[in-house]
Amino acid sequence: MTPPVVPVFLAFFTAQLAVETALLLLNLRHVARARGVPALLAGRVDEGTADRSRAYTLANGRFALIQEFFSAALTLAVLFSGLLPALDRALAGRGLAGAHLFVAYLVALSAGSALLALPFSLWHTFRLEARFGFNRTTPRLWVLDRVKGVVLQAAIGVPLLYAIYAFMRFTGALWWLWLFGFLVLVQVVLLWAYPTLIAPLFNRFEPLPDGELRARLERLAHDAGFRNRGLFVMDASRRSGHSNAYFTGLLRPRIVLFDTLVANMSVDEAASVLAHEIGHYRARHIHRRLALSLAGTLVVLFVLSRLVAWPPLYAAFGFDRPSLQAALTLVSLCGAPFVFWLSPLAARLSRRHEYEADRYAIRIARAPAALATALVRLNGENLSNLHPHPWYSAWHYSHPVLVERLAAIEAEASRAAAV
């Protein structure tokens, strides 16, 4: 009896598309009906900002809906049009075999996917983001970023694909364990290389100038016992008006502040944002998420090892014979519908980490009001959704909804004052 590969895949694929579409439409309807400013934000967010936030959320949501259906249609077309086996035969007909066929096949599919994504990137950057005053990227800079990205992907990705083929082909039945160990090593090397070798290809990083802000942030990091590789300002305003801050690195991270954040926040607000990020590191949230990501990679590799030699998988999508490149492609294209239900679990864990980092920030920076105003400012500057539907935010949001986060900050501040 032939296993029902296609019906099972289509059932999960349809379930994912239905759930994701329903949640997105529910959120769009909820936002479109919302009026005014949430009660907890009264006096903190003006009506004009709230109106622009709703308009930005609706525009992004409608754009995401178009992308979602295009991606779904493209996935089905690629899987059932015969394109994948035809590409395999065409490359083999040119004399490619073994590792060269494996790499050429995956590079060709990756290039095709990237080309189809370009119109969406152009529209989002130069129409949608520009409409709301966020885009500062010139066409020349946009093209340069893409060219640099392609060169970087080729420089890293092509040797990586050859290495993956070698592990899959020559390390025996436990190749998935050997490959996992190798990918962990690659991840560590990239985490080390990103801040000093990769990120500077796209942005300029300058030490935070001497002054009140630098002194406050250095004192805060010292009091928290947070070892780092320095405070840097990134020229984010070259591309966008969005504000943010982040750490980069695994053991002694760099502290990176967007220049838009430095320009718009008070010293206490910036210190609270930094204290929040330090809270993530002190609680080892970054390391836990990395561990979970690697565990997921290990599971995927194990599943792939079981499917590589399973003929029904290839027959279901038109392949004449099993191959490593076909196995990797089919798992990549077909895998998401089987694990999409994990999204709300990951989002819930992330939100819990955000609450923990906020509590740490209140203890170390001792400025809960500044943390609250910083979050309100960031949400306003980024036009984040003030009225998300509860189901949508529970499924997708990695950060708590602003009103819920502010309520938690006020409650923590009250507890700290009572001690």
For each residue, the residues with C-beta under 8 A, 3 or more apart:
1:
2: 312 315
3: 8 312
4: 7 8
5: 8 9 312 313 315 316
6: 9 10 316 317
7: 4 10 11
8: 3 4 5 11 12
9: 5 6 12 13 316 334 337
10: 6 7 13 14
11: 7 8 14 15
12: 8 9 15 16 337 338
13: 9 10 16 17 72 75 76 334 337
14: 10 11 17 18
15: 11 12 18 19 337
16: 12 13 19 20 336 337 340
17: 13 14 20 21 68 72
18: 14 15 21 22
19: 15 16 22 23 340
20: 16 17 23 24 68 340
21: 17 18 24 25 65 68 69
22: 18 19 25 26
23: 19 20 26 27 389 391 392 395 396
24: 20 21 27 28 61 64 65 68 392
25: 21 22 28 29 65
26: 22 23 29 30 389 391 392
27: 23 24 30 31 61 385 388 389 391 392
28: 24 25 31 32 58 61 62 65
29: 25 26 32 33 389
30: 26 27 33 34 387 388 389 392
31: 27 28 34 54 57 58 61 385 387 388 389
32: 28 29 54 58
33: 29 30
34: 30 31 54 386 387
35:
36: 47 50
37: 41 42 45 46 47 50 386
38: 41 42 386 387 402 403
39: 42
40: 403 406 407
41: 37 38 44 45 50 376 386 402 403 406
42: 37 38 39 45
43:
44: 41 373 376
45: 37 41 42 49 50 376 379 380 386
46: 37 49 50
47: 36 37 50 51
48: 51 52
49: 45 46 52 53 380 383
50: 36 37 41 45 46 47 53 54 386
51: 47 48 54 55
52: 48 49 55 56 132 383
53: 49 50 56 57 379 380 383 384 385 386
54: 31 32 34 50 51 57 58 385 386 387
55: 51 52 58 59 132
56: 52 53 59 60 132 383
57: 31 53 54 60 61 383 385 387
58: 28 31 32 54 55 61 62
59: 55 56 62 63 128 131 132
60: 56 57 63 64 128
61: 24 27 28 31 57 58 64 65
62: 28 58 59 65 66
63: 59 60 66 67 120 123 124 128
64: 24 60 61 67 68
65: 21 24 25 28 61 62 68 69
66: 62 63 69 70
67: 63 64 70 71 120
68: 17 20 21 24 64 65 71 72
69: 21 65 66 72 73
70: 66 67 73 74 120
71: 67 68 74 75
72: 13 17 68 69 75 76
73: 69 70 76 77
74: 70 71 77 78 116
75: 13 71 72 78 79 333
76: 13 72 73 79 80
77: 73 74 80 81 83
78: 74 75 81 83 84 333
79: 75 76 84 317 330 333 334
80: 76 77 317 318
81: 77 78
82: 85 86 318
83: 77 78 86 87
84: 78 79 87 88 317 318 319 326 329 330
85: 82 88 89 317 318 319 320 326
86: 82 83 89 90
87: 83 84 90 91 105 108 109
88: 84 85 91 92 101 105 319 323 325 326
89: 85 86 92 93
90: 86 87 93 94
91: 87 88 94 96 101 104 105 108
92: 88 89 95 96 97 101
93: 89 90
94: 90 91
95: 92
96: 91 92 100 101 104
97: 92 100 101
98: 101 102 165 169
99: 102 103 162 165 166 169
100: 96 97 103 104
101: 88 91 92 96 97 98 104 105 323 325
102: 98 99 105 106 161 165 323 324 325
103: 99 100 106 107 158 161 162 165
104: 91 96 100 101 107 108
105: 87 88 91 101 102 108 109 325 329
106: 102 103 109 110 161 325 328 329
107: 103 104 110 111 157 158 161
108: 87 91 104 105 111 112
109: 87 105 106 112 113 329
110: 106 107 113 114 153 157
111: 107 108 114 115
112: 108 109 115 116
113: 109 110 116 117
114: 110 111 117 118 150
115: 111 112 118
116: 74 112 113 119
117: 113 114 120 121
118: 114 115 121 122 146
119: 116 122 123
120: 63 67 70 117 123 124
121: 117 118 124 125
122: 118 119 125 126 127 142
123: 63 119 120 126 127 128
124: 63 120 121 127 128 129
125: 121 122 128 129 130 135 137 142
126: 122 123 129 130 135 137 139 142
127: 122 123 124 130 131
128: 59 60 63 123 124 125 131 132
129: 124 125 126 132 134 135 240
130: 125 126 127 133 134 135
131: 59 127 128
132: 52 55 56 59 128 129 383
133: 130 241
134: 129 130 240 241 242
135: 125 126 129 130 239 240 241
136: 237 238 239 240 241
137: 125 126 141 142 145 238 239 240
138: 141 142
139: 126 142 143
140: 143 144
141: 137 138 144 145 238 239
142: 122 125 126 137 138 139 145 146
143: 139 140 146 147
144: 140 141 147 148
145: 137 141 142 148 149 202
146: 118 142 143 149 150
147: 143 144 150 151
148: 144 145 151 152 201 202
149: 145 146 152 153
150: 114 146 147 153 154
151: 147 148 154 155
152: 148 149 155 156 198 201
153: 110 149 150 156 157
154: 150 151 157 158
155: 151 152 158 159
156: 152 153 159 160 190
157: 107 110 153 154 160 161
158: 103 107 154 155 161 162
159: 155 156 162 163
160: 156 157 163 164 186
161: 102 103 106 107 157 158 164 165
162: 99 103 158 159 165 166
163: 159 160 166 167 182
164: 160 161 167 168 179 328
165: 98 99 102 103 161 162 168 169 324
166: 99 162 163 169 170 171
167: 163 164 170 171 175 178 179 182
168: 164 165 171 175 179 308 324
169: 98 99 165 166 175 324
170: 166 167 175
171: 166 167 168 174 175 178 179
172: 175
173: 305
174: 171 177 178
175: 167 168 169 170 171 172 178 179 305
176: 179 180 298 301 302 304 305
177: 174 180 181 301
178: 167 171 174 175 181 182
179: 164 167 168 171 175 176 182 183 301
180: 176 177 183 184 294 297 298 301
181: 177 178 184 185
182: 163 167 178 179 185 186
183: 179 180 186 187 297
184: 180 181 187 188 294
185: 181 182 188 189
186: 160 182 183 189 190
187: 183 184 190 191 290 294
188: 184 185 191 192 250
189: 185 186 192 193
190: 156 186 187 193 194 198
191: 187 188 194 249 250
192: 188 189 196 249 250
193: 189 190 196 197 198
194: 190 191 197 198 199 248 249
195: 198 199 229 248 249 253 254 256
196: 192 193 199 200
197: 193 194 200 201
198: 152 190 193 194 195 201 202
199: 194 195 196 202 203 205 248
200: 196 197 203 204 205
201: 148 152 197 198
202: 145 148 198 199
203: 199 200 234 235 236 238
204: 200 234 235
205: 199 200 232 233 234 254 256
206: 232 233 235
207: 230 231 232 233
208: 213 214 217 231 232 233 257 262
209: 214 233
210: 214 215
211: 214 215
212: 215 216 267
213: 208 216 217 262 267 270
214: 208 209 210 211 217 218 231
215: 210 211 212 218 219
216: 212 213 219 220 267 268 270 271
217: 208 213 214 220 221 231 255 270 271 274
218: 214 215 221 222 231
219: 215 216 222 223
220: 216 217 223 224 271 274 275 278 364 365
221: 217 218 224 226 228 255 274 278
222: 218 219 225 226
223: 219 220 364
224: 220 221 275 278 282 364
225: 222
226: 221 222 278 281 282
227: 252
228: 221 231 247 252 253 254 255
229: 195 249 252 253 254
230: 207 254 255
231: 207 208 214 217 218 228 255 257
232: 205 206 207 208 254 255 256 257
233: 205 206 207 208 209 256 257 258 259 262
234: 203 204 205 256 257 258 259
235: 203 204 206 238 259
236: 203 239 240 242 243 244 258 259 260
237: 136 240 241 258 259 260
238: 136 137 141 203 235
239: 135 136 137 141 236
240: 129 134 135 136 137 236 237 260
241: 133 134 135 136 237 260 381
242: 134 236 258 260 381 382
243: 236 258 260 261 264 265 377 378 381 382
244: 236 258 261 378
245: 255 256 257 258 261 270 273 274 277
246: 256 277
247: 228 253 254 255 256 277 280 281 286
248: 194 195 199 253 254 256
249: 191 192 194 195 229 252 253 254
250: 188 191 192 253 286
251:
252: 227 228 229 249
253: 195 228 229 247 248 249 250 281
254: 195 205 228 229 230 232 247 248 249
255: 217 221 228 230 231 232 245 247 274 277
256: 195 205 232 233 234 245 246 247 248
257: 208 231 232 233 234 245 261 262 270
258: 233 234 236 237 242 243 244 245 261 262
259: 233 234 235 236 237 262 263
260: 236 237 240 241 242 243 263 264 381
261: 243 244 245 257 258 264 265 270 273 378
262: 208 213 233 257 258 259 265 270
263: 259 260
264: 243 260 261 377 381
265: 243 261 262 269 270 273 374 377
266: 269 270 370 373
267: 212 213 216 270 271
268: 216 271 272 365 367 370
269: 265 266 272 273 370 371 373 374 377
270: 213 216 217 245 257 261 262 265 266 267 273 274 374
271: 216 217 220 267 268 274 275 365 367 370
272: 268 269 275 276 361 365 367 368 370 371 374
273: 245 261 265 269 270 276 277 361 371 374 378
274: 217 220 221 245 255 270 271 277 278 365
275: 220 224 271 272 278 279 360 361 364 365 371
276: 272 273 279 280 357 358 360 361 371
277: 245 246 247 255 273 274 280 281 357
278: 220 221 224 226 274 275 281 282 360 361 364
279: 275 276 282 283 356 357 358 359 360 361 364
280: 247 276 277 283 285 286 353 357
281: 226 247 253 277 278 284 285 286
282: 224 226 278 279 360
283: 279 280 353 356 357 360
284: 281 287 288
285: 280 281 288 289 353 356 357
286: 247 250 280 281 289 290
287: 284 290 291
288: 284 285 291 292
289: 285 286 292 293 350 353
290: 187 286 287 293 294
291: 287 288 294 295
292: 288 289 295 296 346
293: 289 290 296 297
294: 180 184 187 290 291 297 298
295: 291 292 298 299
296: 292 293 299 300
297: 180 183 293 294 300 301
298: 176 180 294 295 301 302
299: 295 296 302 303
300: 296 297 303 304 331 335
301: 176 177 179 180 297 298 304 305
302: 176 298 299 305 306
303: 299 300 306 307 331 335
304: 176 300 301 307 308 327 328 331
305: 173 175 176 301 302 308
306: 302 303 310
307: 303 304 310 313 327 330 331
308: 168 304 305 322 324 327
309: 322
310: 306 307 313 314 322
311: 314 315 322
312: 2 3 5 315 316
313: 5 307 310 316 317 322 327 330
314: 310 311 317 319 320 321 322 323 326 327 330
315: 2 5 311 312 318 319
316: 5 6 9 312 313
317: 6 79 80 84 85 313 314 326 330
318: 80 82 84 85 315
319: 84 85 88 314 315 322 323 326
320: 85 314
321: 314
322: 308 309 310 311 313 314 319 326 327
323: 88 101 102 314 319 326 327
324: 102 165 168 169 308 327 328
325: 88 101 102 105 106 328 329
326: 84 85 88 314 317 319 322 323 329 330
327: 304 307 308 313 314 322 323 324 330 331
328: 106 164 304 324 325 331 332
329: 84 105 106 109 325 326 332 333
330: 79 84 307 313 314 317 326 327 333 334
331: 300 303 304 307 327 328 334 335
332: 328 329 335
333: 75 78 79 329 330
334: 9 13 79 330 331 337 338
335: 300 303 331 332 338 339
336: 16 339 340
337: 9 12 13 15 16 334 340
338: 12 334 335
339: 335 336 342
340: 16 19 20 336 337 343
341: 344
342: 339 345 346
343: 340 346 347 395 396
344: 341 347 348 394 395 396
345: 342 348 349
346: 292 342 343 349 350 398
347: 343 344 350 351 394 395 396 397 398
348: 344 345 351 352 394
349: 345 346 352 353
350: 289 346 347 353 354 398 399
351: 347 348 354 355 397 398 399 400
352: 348 349 355 356
353: 280 283 285 289 349 350 356 357
354: 350 351 357 358 398 399 400 405
355: 351 352 358 359 400 405 408
356: 279 283 285 352 353 359 360
357: 276 277 279 280 283 285 353 354 360 361
358: 276 279 354 355 361 362 371 405 408 409 412
359: 279 355 356 362 363 412
360: 275 276 278 279 282 283 356 357 363 364
361: 272 273 275 276 278 279 357 358 364 365 371
362: 358 359 365 366 367 368 371 409 412 413 416
363: 359 360 366 416
364: 220 223 224 275 278 279 360 361
365: 220 268 271 272 274 275 361 362 370 371
366: 362 363
367: 268 271 272 362 370 371
368: 272 362 371 372 409 410 412 413 416
369: 372 373 413
370: 266 268 269 271 272 365 367 373 374
371: 269 272 273 275 276 358 361 362 365 367 368 374 375 409
372: 368 369 375 376 406 409 410
373: 44 266 269 369 370 376 377
374: 265 269 270 272 273 370 371 377 378
375: 371 372 378 379 402 405 406 409
376: 41 44 45 372 373 379 380 402 406
377: 243 264 265 269 373 374 380 381
378: 243 244 261 273 374 375 381 382 384
379: 45 53 375 376 382 383 384 386 402
380: 45 49 53 376 377 383 384
381: 241 242 243 260 264 377 378
382: 242 243 378 379
383: 49 52 53 56 57 132 379 380
384: 53 378 379 380 402
385: 27 31 53 54 57 388
386: 34 37 38 41 45 50 53 54 379 402 403
387: 30 31 34 38 54 57
388: 27 30 31 385 392 393 397 401
389: 23 26 27 29 30 31 392 393
390: 393 394
391: 23 26 27 394 395
392: 23 24 26 27 30 388 389 395 396 397
393: 388 389 390 396 397 401
394: 344 347 348 390 391 397
395: 23 343 344 347 391 392
396: 23 343 344 347 392 393
397: 347 351 388 392 393 394 400 401
398: 346 347 350 351 354
399: 350 351 354 405
400: 351 354 355 397 404 405 408
401: 388 393 397 404 405
402: 38 41 375 376 379 384 386 405 406
403: 38 40 41 386 406 407
404: 400 401 407 408
405: 354 355 358 375 399 400 401 402 408 409
406: 40 41 372 375 376 402 403 409 410
407: 40 403 404 410 411
408: 355 358 400 404 405 411 412
409: 358 362 368 371 372 375 405 406 412 413
410: 368 372 406 407 413 414
411: 407 408 414 415
412: 358 359 362 368 408 409 415 416
413: 362 368 369 409 410 416 417
414: 410 411 417 418
415: 411 412 418 419
416: 362 363 368 412 413 419
417: 413 414
418: 414 415
419: 415 416
